[in-house]
């Protein structure tokens, strides 16, 4: 448990008489994690005073589930550097540099390691956001807003009415209250199950990390090789040993666990993520694969949009790094084949050999501030392509998710150098392996008493403990945790236009439900009933189907900005 030197966020309870007399527009934010905090930041910029209530199920508002000490091991790293993290009231580096050496030591941060491009434990970001929430509430009061932060208050239901929205809150096991709001923002963030060990030795999530303590010193399987998988591996490893640097400065893993203790990470491709690479921040604008160019394609080729976008992608990559484009044969590639070419070199190597080579390159480039052009090109394009994905028709959306998306995800989901160093240390110690599952593996947890069995072809692997660490998955409208919204028909699955037939390219506008929640450009659910429309859903799991890259803190800041602007427009009489 981390030590908190900062006082608890104050509960600023406004006078109901004051609110009634001043007739403040009142806003509820469900969730006090990063998305809720960035929404609050946008709202208090309003010149019109607002009454804002933030509901948080946990007792300590502001930390957010991905950065909460109750969910994370101290060794788990966040994969965002200070330079990439949108500042709330101050940057992460500024906040850390204002701490005393003793405070930093309690966080596990050495003062000499603080820098704009460094990575820190997840719980450090939790402390940062908690502090920023406190600072925002103070700033809000100075601007004439009324802010109330309701800790240990779980929202059980949301009810749309004609002129307002009811929020039903459980304050304890017996007390339920309902309040009315002009605007409600659902910013509940990550949706992790309350019970992760669904049968002995089988875990459907690596969080909370404390639940993994029931794992013994046998064979352990981890499904997923991304940062979530690395989190699971590191949590299990640090419970049984220590990472220490040797005299040559190389990280080594030391454990007294028996020889049976071994972790196997697994994924379809059997690849490890690459190390974070140096690049200019903020990103330089793309020159060919631009927002304007994507918008033009959306208007002119709606039924062949994905292929048109891919041709634009090829042109940008050729312009940015012609040598790389030639090396992978980009001119002959298609949507269906480009990812295979992208991963081909890495798949030809042992995963740990490639990881060591890639880490060495990434470290050298950080020192010399060298940017690998093709990596930077794809990184910048992943943000632009988001304009097109919601407009893909049914067949193109399936093709994008199946073939093209993986390339972008791999490029932007690089991990801290320390994460790769830990994996390499575990491998050198004989405690970590990587298994390539391929497309047709079988996972069986039902036929055995503990753990799981994985079958790949004719090979069978038995694990006494198995952790599904594939991360947050997209969910459907029917998973919304507020039953009245479902019964009212206020949430429905996102709709996608069917692919038009050759004889009716523009006339065929039939739509099909494909997942997530159907939202407008302000993230308000679309519905036809005469109910209040001022509900905003910026809970990440419900957005992933149409916005597959909307994950992480930068996305939280973008979502908060859009919703806050919409609410302020309404408050100032600009109805949207």
C-alpha positions in Angstrom: 0.0 0.0 0.0 1.5 3.3 -1.0 1.8 6.1 1.5 -0.2 9.3 0.9 1.3 12.5 1.9 -1.5 14.5 0.4 -4.7 15.2 2.5 -7.9 13.5 1.4 -9.9 15.4 -1.3 -12.4 17.6 0.5 -16.1 17.0 0.1 -17.3 20.4 -0.9 -21.0 20.2 -0.1 -23.0 23.1 -1.5 -26.0 24.6 0.1 -29.2 23.3 -1.7 -30.7 26.8 -1.0 -27.7 28.4 -2.8 -28.1 26.1 -5.8 -31.9 26.7 -6.0 -31.5 30.5 -5.8 -28.8 30.7 -8.3 -30.3 28.0 -10.6 -26.9 26.6 -11.4 -26.9 24.0 -14.2 -25.9 20.8 -12.4 -23.7 18.1 -13.8 -23.0 14.6 -12.5 -19.7 12.8 -13.5 -19.8 9.1 -12.7 -16.2 8.1 -12.1 -13.3 10.1 -10.8 -10.5 8.5 -12.9 -8.6 10.3 -15.7 -11.6 10.7 -18.0 -13.7 12.2 -15.2 -10.9 14.5 -14.1 -10.3 15.8 -17.6 -14.0 16.4 -18.0 -14.0 18.4 -14.8 -11.0 20.3 -16.0 -12.9 21.3 -19.1 -16.1 22.2 -17.2 -14.5 24.6 -14.7 -13.2 26.6 -17.6 -16.8 27.7 -18.1 -17.5 31.4 -17.4 -21.0 30.2 -16.4 -21.0 28.8 -12.8 -21.8 25.1 -12.7 -22.7 22.7 -9.9 -20.7 19.6 -10.4 -21.0 16.3 -8.5 -18.5 13.5 -9.0 -19.5 10.0 -7.8 -16.7 7.5 -7.0 -17.3 4.0 -5.9 -13.9 3.8 -4.1 -13.1 5.5 -0.9 -10.2 7.5 -2.4 -11.4 9.6 -5.4 -9.0 10.5 -8.2 -6.8 7.5 -8.6 -8.7 5.6 -11.3 -8.9 1.8 -11.5 -5.8 1.3 -13.7 -3.7 3.3 -11.2 -5.2 2.3 -7.9 -3.0 0.7 -5.3 -5.7 -1.8 -4.5 -5.5 -3.1 -8.1 -1.8 -2.9 -8.9 1.5 -4.3 -7.8 4.1 -1.7 -7.0 6.2 -3.0 -9.8 3.6 -2.6 -12.5 4.6 0.2 -14.9 2.4 2.7 -16.7 3.2 2.9 -20.4 2.9 6.6 -20.8 5.8 9.0 -20.2 5.4 12.5 -18.7 5.8 14.2 -22.0 2.8 12.3 -23.5 0.5 12.8 -20.5 -1.8 15.8 -21.0 -1.2 18.0 -17.9 -4.1 18.7 -15.6 -2.9 21.5 -13.4 0.8 20.7 -13.8 2.8 18.1 -15.7 3.7 14.8 -14.1 7.4 15.7 -14.0 6.6 19.1 -12.4 4.6 17.4 -9.7 7.3 14.8 -9.0 10.0 17.4 -8.8 8.1 19.3 -6.2 8.2 16.2 -3.9 10.7 15.7 -1.1 13.3 12.9 -1.4 11.4 11.1 1.3 8.1 11.3 -0.5 9.7 10.1 -3.7 11.3 7.2 -1.9 7.9 6.1 -0.7 6.7 6.1 -4.3 9.8 4.1 -5.4 11.0 7.0 -7.6 14.6 8.2 -7.5 15.0 12.0 -8.0 17.7 11.5 -10.6 15.4 9.4 -12.8 12.7 12.0 -13.1 12.4 13.2 -16.7 9.8 14.0 -19.4 10.5 10.8 -21.2 10.6 8.4 -18.2 8.0 5.9 -17.1 6.8 5.4 -13.6 4.8 2.8 -11.6 1.0 2.8 -12.2 0.4 3.8 -8.5 2.5 6.9 -9.0 0.1 8.1 -11.7 -2.8 7.3 -9.3 -1.2 9.6 -6.7 -0.7 12.3 -9.4 -4.3 12.2 -10.5 -5.5 12.3 -6.9 -3.5 15.4 -6.3 -4.7 17.0 -9.6 -8.4 16.4 -8.6 -7.8 18.2 -5.3 -6.1 21.1 -7.2 -9.0 21.3 -9.7 -11.6 21.5 -6.9 -9.8 24.4 -5.4 -9.5 26.2 -8.7 -13.2 25.5 -9.4 -14.3 27.3 -6.2 -12.2 30.3 -7.2 -14.1 30.5 -10.5 -17.5 30.4 -8.8 -18.3 26.7 -9.4 -19.8 24.4 -6.8 -18.1 21.0 -6.6 -19.1 18.0 -4.6 -17.0 14.8 -4.6 -18.9 11.8 -3.3 -16.5 9.0 -2.3 -17.8 5.5 -1.5 -20.8 6.3 -3.6 -21.6 3.6 -6.2 -24.1 4.7 -8.9 -26.6 1.9 -9.3 -28.9 3.3 -12.0 -29.4 6.2 -14.4 -32.9 7.2 -15.4 -33.7 9.6 -18.3 -36.7 11.8 -17.8 -38.2 14.4 -20.0 -36.3 17.4 -18.6 -33.6 15.9 -16.5 -31.7 12.7 -15.5 -32.1 10.8 -12.3 -29.0 9.2 -10.7 -29.6 6.5 -8.2 -26.7 6.1 -5.7 -25.9 3.5 -3.1 -24.1 5.2 -0.2 -23.8 2.0 1.9 -25.4 -1.4 2.1 -28.8 0.1 3.1 -28.9 3.8 2.0 -30.1 4.6 -1.5 -30.6 8.1 -2.8 -31.7 9.6 -6.1 -30.8 13.1 -7.4 -31.7 14.9 -10.5 -29.2 16.5 -12.9 -29.3 18.5 -16.1 -26.3 16.6 -17.5 -24.8 13.2 -16.6 -21.4 12.0 -17.8 -20.7 8.2 -17.6 -16.9 8.0 -17.1 -16.7 4.7 -15.4 -13.5 3.7 -17.3 -12.2 0.1 -17.2 -14.6 -2.7 -16.5 -12.8 -5.3 -14.5 -14.6 -8.2 -12.8 -15.0 -8.2 -9.1 -14.1 -11.9 -8.8 -11.1 -12.8 -11.0 -10.3 -16.4 -9.8 -13.4 -18.0 -11.3 -12.2 -21.5 -10.5 -9.1 -22.7 -8.6 -6.0 -21.4 -10.5 -7.9 -19.8 -13.3 -7.9 -16.0 -13.4 -9.9 -14.0 -15.9 -7.9 -10.8 -15.2 -4.5 -10.0 -13.7 -6.2 -7.3 -11.6 -6.4 -6.8 -8.7 -2.8 -8.0 -8.5 -3.3 -9.1 -4.9 -5.6 -11.9 -6.1 -2.6 -13.6 -7.8 -1.1 -14.4 -4.4 -2.9 -17.8 -4.4 -0.7 -18.9 -7.3 1.8 -21.6 -6.3 5.3 -22.4 -7.6 4.3 -24.5 -10.6 3.7 -23.9 -14.3 1.9 -20.6 -14.9 0.3 -19.6 -18.2 -0.3 -16.0 -19.1 -2.6 -15.4 -22.1 -1.4 -12.1 -23.7 2.0 -10.6 -24.4 1.1 -6.9 -24.2 1.7 -4.7 -21.2 -1.2 -6.3 -19.4 0.5 -9.7 -19.8 3.8 -8.2 -18.7 2.0 -6.8 -15.6 0.8 -10.3 -14.7 4.3 -11.8 -15.2 6.0 -9.1 -13.2 3.5 -9.4 -10.4 4.0 -13.2 -10.1 7.8 -12.9 -10.4 8.2 -10.2 -7.8 6.2 -12.3 -5.3 8.8 -15.0 -5.7 12.1 -13.1 -6.3 13.9 -9.9 -6.9 15.2 -8.0 -10.0 18.7 -6.6 -9.3 21.4 -5.1 -11.5 24.7 -6.9 -11.7 28.2 -5.3 -11.7 27.9 -4.8 -15.5 24.7 -3.0 -15.1 22.5 -5.8 -16.5 19.2 -6.6 -14.8 19.1 -10.1 -13.4 16.3 -12.1 -11.7 17.0 -13.9 -8.5 14.5 -16.4 -6.9 14.5 -19.2 -4.3 11.4 -20.8 -5.9 11.7 -24.4 -6.9 12.6 -25.5 -10.4 8.9 -26.1 -11.3 8.2 -22.3 -11.2 8.1 -21.2 -14.8 5.9 -18.7 -16.6 4.8 -19.1 -20.2 3.4 -16.1 -22.0 1.3 -16.9 -25.1 -0.4 -15.2 -28.0 -1.5 -16.0 -31.5 1.7 -14.7 -33.0 4.0 -15.5 -30.1 5.6 -12.1 -30.2 6.7 -9.7 -27.5 5.8 -6.0 -27.7 8.6 -3.7 -28.8 10.3 -1.1 -26.6 9.2 2.5 -26.5 10.8 4.4 -29.3 12.1 7.9 -29.4 10.1 10.4 -31.5 9.2 14.1 -31.5 6.3 15.1 -29.2 4.0 16.7 -30.0 3.7 14.7 -33.2 4.6 16.4 -36.5 1.5 16.6 -38.8 1.2 14.0 -41.5 1.5 15.4 -45.1 -0.5 12.9 -47.1 -2.5 10.8 -44.7 -4.3 13.9 -43.4 -7.7 14.6 -41.7 -8.7 16.6 -44.8 -7.8 13.7 -47.1 -9.6 11.2 -45.0 -12.7 13.4 -44.9 -12.6 13.7 -48.7 -12.5 9.9 -49.0 -15.4 9.5 -46.6 -17.5 11.8 -48.9 -16.4 10.3 -52.3 -15.9 6.6 -51.8 -18.2 5.4 -48.9 -18.5 1.9 -50.2 -14.8 1.4 -50.8 -13.5 3.5 -48.0 -11.0 1.0 -46.4 -9.2 0.3 -49.6 -9.0 4.0 -50.4 -7.6 4.7 -46.9 -5.1 1.9 -47.3 -3.8 3.5 -50.6 -3.4 6.8 -48.8 -1.5 4.9 -46.0 0.9 3.4 -48.5 1.6 6.8 -50.1 2.4 8.3 -46.7 4.6 5.4 -45.7 6.5 5.6 -49.0 7.0 9.3 -48.5 8.3 9.0 -44.9 10.5 5.9 -45.2 10.9 4.7 -48.8 13.6 2.1 -47.8 11.3 0.4 -45.3 8.4 0.5 -47.8 10.5 -1.2 -50.4 11.9 -3.7 -47.9 8.4 -5.0 -47.0 7.1 -4.8 -50.6 4.5 -2.2 -49.7 3.6 -1.5 -53.3 2.2 -5.1 -53.7 0.5 -5.3 -50.3 -3.2 -5.1 -49.5 -5.3 -4.6 -46.4 -5.3 -8.3 -45.9 -1.5 -8.8 -46.3 0.2 -5.7 -44.8 0.2 -6.9 -41.2 1.9 -10.2 -42.3 4.7 -8.2 -44.0 4.9 -5.8 -41.0 5.5 -8.7 -38.5 7.6 -11.0 -40.9 11.0 -10.0 -39.7 10.1 -10.3 -36.0 8.5 -13.7 -36.5 11.7 -15.0 -38.1 13.5 -14.5 -34.8 13.3 -16.0 -31.4 11.1 -13.6 -29.5 13.7 -12.9 -26.8 16.5 -12.4 -29.3 14.4 -9.9 -31.1 13.5 -8.2 -27.9 17.1 -7.8 -26.9 18.0 -6.3 -30.3 15.1 -4.0 -30.4 15.8 -2.8 -26.8 19.4 -2.0 -27.7 18.2 0.0 -30.7 15.6 1.8 -28.7 18.0 2.8 -26.0 20.6 4.0 -28.5 18.0 6.0 -30.3 16.8 7.6 -27.1 20.4 8.8 -26.3 21.0 10.2 -29.8 17.4 11.4 -30.3 17.1 9.3 -33.4 13.6 8.7 -34.8 12.9 5.6 -36.9 10.9 7.1 -39.7 8.5 4.2 -40.5 7.6 3.7 -36.8 6.8 7.4 -36.4 4.8 7.4 -39.6 2.5 4.6 -38.5 2.2 6.1 -35.0 1.0 9.4 -36.5 -1.4 7.8 -38.9 -3.1 5.7 -36.2 -4.6 8.9 -34.8 -5.8 10.1 -38.2 -7.4 6.8 -39.3 -9.8 7.1 -36.4 -11.8 9.6 -38.5 -12.6 6.9 -41.0 -13.3 3.8 -38.8 -16.7 4.9 -37.6 -17.7 5.4 -41.3 -16.6 2.0 -42.5 -19.4 -0.1 -43.8 -20.1 -3.6 -42.5 -17.6 -5.5 -44.6 -14.8 -2.9 -44.3 -15.2 -2.7 -40.6 -14.8 -6.5 -40.3 -11.7 -6.4 -42.6 -10.2 -3.5 -40.6 -10.6 -5.3 -37.2 -9.3 -8.6 -38.6 -6.3 -7.5 -40.7 -5.3 -3.9 -40.6 -5.8 -2.8 -36.9 -3.1 -5.1 -35.5 -0.4 -3.2 -37.2 -1.4 0.1 -35.6 -2.0 -1.4 -32.2 1.5 -3.0 -32.2 3.2 0.3 -33.2 1.6 2.5 -30.6 1.4 -0.1 -27.8 5.2 -0.2 -27.2 6.2 -0.7 -23.6 8.8 0.9 -21.2 12.4 -0.3 -21.6 12.3 -1.6 -18.0 9.5 -3.9 -18.9 11.6 -5.6 -21.7 14.6 -5.7 -19.4 12.5 -7.6 -16.8 11.3 -10.1 -19.4 14.8 -10.7 -20.6 16.1 -11.2 -17.0 13.3 -13.8 -16.3 14.2 -15.6 -19.6 17.9 -15.7 -18.7 17.0 -17.1 -15.3 15.1 -19.9 -17.0 11.8 -18.8 -15.6 10.0 -17.4 -18.7 9.1 -18.7 -22.2 6.8 -17.5 -25.0 4.4 -19.8 -26.8 3.0 -19.2 -30.3 -0.7 -20.3 -30.3 -1.6 -19.7 -33.9 -5.2 -19.3 -35.0 -6.5 -22.7 -33.9 -5.5 -23.4 -30.4 -7.8 -24.8 -27.7 -8.1 -23.6 -24.1 -9.7 -26.0 -21.6 -10.3 -25.0 -18.0 -13.4 -27.2 -17.4 -12.0 -30.7 -17.5 -9.3 -30.2 -14.8 -9.5 -29.3 -11.2 -7.1 -26.4 -11.3 -5.6 -24.1 -13.9 -6.0 -24.9 -17.6 -4.8 -26.9 -20.5 -3.7 -25.3 -23.8 -3.6 -27.5 -26.9 -1.7 -26.3 -30.0 -1.8 -28.8 -32.8 -0.6 -32.1 -31.3 1.1 -30.3 -28.4 -0.5 -30.1 -25.0 0.5 -27.7 -22.2 -0.8 -28.0 -18.6 -0.7 -25.0 -16.3 -1.4 -25.1 -12.6 -2.4 -21.5 -12.8 -3.6 -19.6 -15.8 -4.1 -15.8 -16.2 -6.1 -14.2 -19.0 -4.2 -10.9 -19.5 -5.6 -9.9 -22.9 -6.7 -6.5 -21.4 -9.9 -4.5 -21.7 -12.3 -5.9 -24.4 -15.0 -4.1 -26.2 -18.5 -4.6 -24.7 -22.0 -4.2 -26.1 -24.8 -1.8 -25.2 -26.5 -4.5 -23.2 -23.5 -4.5 -20.8 -24.4 -1.0 -19.5 -24.6 -1.4 -15.7 -27.7 0.9 -15.4 -30.8 -1.2 -16.0 -33.3 1.7 -16.6 -31.2 3.0 -19.5 -31.7 -0.4 -21.1 -35.4 -0.8 -20.3 -36.0 2.7 -21.6 -34.4 1.9 -24.9 -32.0 4.7 -24.3 -28.9 2.7 -25.3 -28.6 0.5 -28.4 -25.8 -1.1 -30.3 -23.8 1.0 -32.6 -25.0 0.9 -36.2 -22.9 0.4 -39.3 -24.1 0.8 -42.9 -24.3 -2.4 -44.8 -22.0 -2.7 -47.7 -23.8 -1.5 -50.8 -24.5 -3.7 -53.8 -22.8 -2.8 -57.1 -26.2 -1.6 -58.4 -26.9 0.6 -55.5 -23.7 2.1 -54.2 -25.2 5.2 -52.8 -28.9 4.2 -52.4 -28.3 1.3 -50.1 -28.3 2.8 -46.6 -29.6 -0.1 -44.6 -27.8 -0.4 -41.3 -26.8 -3.3 -39.0 -26.0 -3.4 -35.3 -22.3 -4.2 -34.8 -21.5 -3.6 -31.1 -20.7 -0.9 -28.6 -23.2 1.9 -28.0 -24.7 4.0 -30.7 -23.5 7.6 -29.9 -23.4 10.9 -31.7 -20.4 13.1 -32.2 -20.7 14.4 -28.6 -20.9 10.8 -27.2 -24.6 11.1 -26.4 -26.7 7.9 -26.9 -28.9 8.1 -29.9 -32.6 7.3 -29.3 -36.0 8.4 -30.6 -38.0 8.9 -27.4 -38.9 12.3 -25.9 -36.4 12.0 -23.1 -33.5 14.3 -21.9 -30.6 14.0 -24.3 -27.9 15.3 -22.0 -26.4 11.9 -21.2 -22.8 11.4 -22.3 -21.0 8.0 -22.4 -17.2 8.2 -22.4 -16.6 4.8 -20.7 -13.9 3.3 -22.9 -15.2 -0.3 -23.2 -18.3 0.9 -24.9 -16.4 3.0 -27.5 -13.8 0.4 -28.6 -15.8 -1.1 -31.4 -16.0 2.1 -33.5 -13.0 3.9 -31.9 -10.5 1.0 -31.5 -7.5 3.2 -30.5 -9.4 5.2 -27.8 -7.5 3.9 -24.9 -5.2 5.4 -22.4 -4.8 8.8 -20.8 -4.5 10.9 -23.9 -7.8 9.5 -25.1 -9.3 10.3 -21.7 -8.2 13.9 -22.1 -9.7 14.1 -25.6 -13.0 12.6 -24.5 -13.2 14.9 -21.5 -12.6 18.0 -23.7 -15.4 17.1 -26.2 -18.0 16.4 -23.5 -17.1 19.5 -21.4 -17.4 21.7 -24.4 -20.8 20.3 -25.3 -22.0 20.9 -21.7 -20.6 24.4 -21.6 -22.3 25.2 -25.0 -25.6 24.1 -23.5 -25.0 26.1 -20.3 -24.3 29.2 -22.3 -27.4 28.8 -24.5 -25.8 27.2 -27.5 -28.0 24.1 -27.8 -26.4 21.3 -29.7 
